């Protein structure tokens, strides 16, 4: 009897400790986020002007106004959108097509190609920066959006081809064979049968390849020269690098305008993201 | 007859690509295509356009470019800087030409293998040669994979393969500030000198910087992976067996850091942890816990600590979600059986949940480990406000560009982008990274389902 009661007390104590930990963690997670939101609406311009209280006493849009009038923020946003759209579209078309070929056809060097994709995929793309720079110089792609997009598209290929191929491998071959027997061409079998079934992985591809260029810093740093061509990551970095004392709240406003669509997109795509990441990372 | 056909086709096909197909195998269309490829390659290899006329002297465009790759140009101080040989451009051009030659050789080998295949078919079928029509049909069938793969192959060759080979080549040159930056100066091949400099102690300062960066990269990768994974697992377990509403409330708070781009989070934390103006220090001061600002980002010990903590903040949600999804797939029968046998909740957690989750997430841990070795953001953006050296400097930072928190990738970046530039050492580090990471990638791959099924 006493044993049972002790057990109950222990359980309640245990739950109490767990809740304390959960609440503390929540505060730790939320504080930086709330702090940025507060800073974006603050009237002070610098870090020390805000202090420790994240909630501004008189919220204003002054920082957003400063962001739009004194910097090229809107241009950066537009540039990034354009690059992301180019990368997203090309990546989806090119890699899903290639993945289908790898999954369904047998040809010379197939094995060697797949294994080399695997090795390329672990190599951070900025390792070959200097060569990419010379190549783009030769192609006239320096300081242009398409030049940057080209580098991203090429960098996206190895990993994503593997990912999509893995997914298509799991679709029974009888599906597209049936379509072929009914007179469909390879291309039709791919677009009418395989693509619709692969929707989860294609959604994943769209989300990840669209989001990639938003916060990448190294490659645009090398390819883009003029402020008018900057992407958001470059612009924001330049805004705050070493100048936190003057520009912190403008930066916060700019960061907020990126983070909000990100969080929304994440919440929308969360299910397919998790499903794909789960199946890609976790295998028996 | 059979033997002679094989010999004739083979000899002519080896002599010049496509010849065997045209002359002996009745495959004029395919042969002509091969022949054209051969002709174009031959022109660029063997014929020099001297401006006044064409000469067959095996000193064509491709040969000249490849020679340029070997010599890397001639240093000519009398020319204006702009007109001097640019070693790096010569190297890239030369590599491009080598790639083209390799592609040609592949086509050449394929054509010879094709001859053997046709002859074998001829022998088996008793004297019948497939003609052009069957080749055209074959092309239409084969066109689909070629169309699908060609953009991938071309993009990868130029923007992934060539840069990787190039950066490996740089490791064997002296491409560096101040004496070997083209076009003012030329770059030379120095073979293993850079490896001796870095590993052999020929440059003591660089060797000590290298060991500091390597040890910290290793410790960092292990520590951050462990923190990220264990925190994620702890949160997942804490949230399981709770009231569903409460659990999903906390879970939706906890995934917020995963939804915000990591670069932004790092930049925000860089401000929060700012040693002089940051709110974290201000808060600790107000509450009386400290009487002096803590140098979160500028003291080597604190800086490394901050780096791990902030990375945990950014990274644990992903692992929490992963562990949660594995836990829901564990059969409830296991827990039922355990509780019938008298196991407590705690015992069930430690004897069922944790071992099962651990065994299923090994690839995930490996992935996180390689990700953290390459985690540029944590070692760069977090420290952007931390003085001119971006982080706690070490004794050699001014000359080696490596500070106390630099990991291999950020060091590579700084050696390439910041003065004094040392491209050659950056490339040695890239080779090193490549050698270390490739086995992990391949090992992880051999555990995946697609490998086990196809045996590829």
Interface residues (C-beta under 8 A of the other chain):
Chain A: X18 X21 X22 X25 X26 X28 X29 X30 X32 X33 X35 X36 X46 X47 X48 X50 X51 X52 X54 X94 X95 X97 X98 X100 X101 X105 X107 X108 X110 X111 X113 X114 X115 X117 X118 X119 X120 X121 X122 X123 X124 X125 X126 X127 X128 X129 X130 X131 X132 X134 X135 X138 X150 X151 X153 X154 X155 X157 X158 X161 X165 X166 X169 X185 X186 X187 X211 X214 X215 X217 X218 X221 X222 X233 X236 X237 X240 X241 X242 X244 X245 X248 X251 X252 X255 X258 X259 X262 X263 X266 X267 X270 X274 X277 X278 X281 X282 X283 X284
Chain B: X88 X89 X92 X95 X110 X142 X144 X145 X148 X149 X151 X152 X153 X155 X156 X158 X159 X160 X161 X162 X163 X164 X166 X167 X170 X235 X238 X239 X250 X253 X254 X255 X256 X257 X258 X259 X260 X261 X262 X263 X264 X265 X267 X268 X269 X270 X271 X272 X274 X276 X277 X278 X279 X282 X283 X286 X313 X318 X321 X322 X325 X326 X360 X361 X363 X364 X367 X370 X374 X376 X381 X384 X385 X409 X412 X413 X416 X417 X423 X430 X433 X434 X437 X438 X440 X441 X442 X445 X447 X448 X449 X450 X453 X454 X456
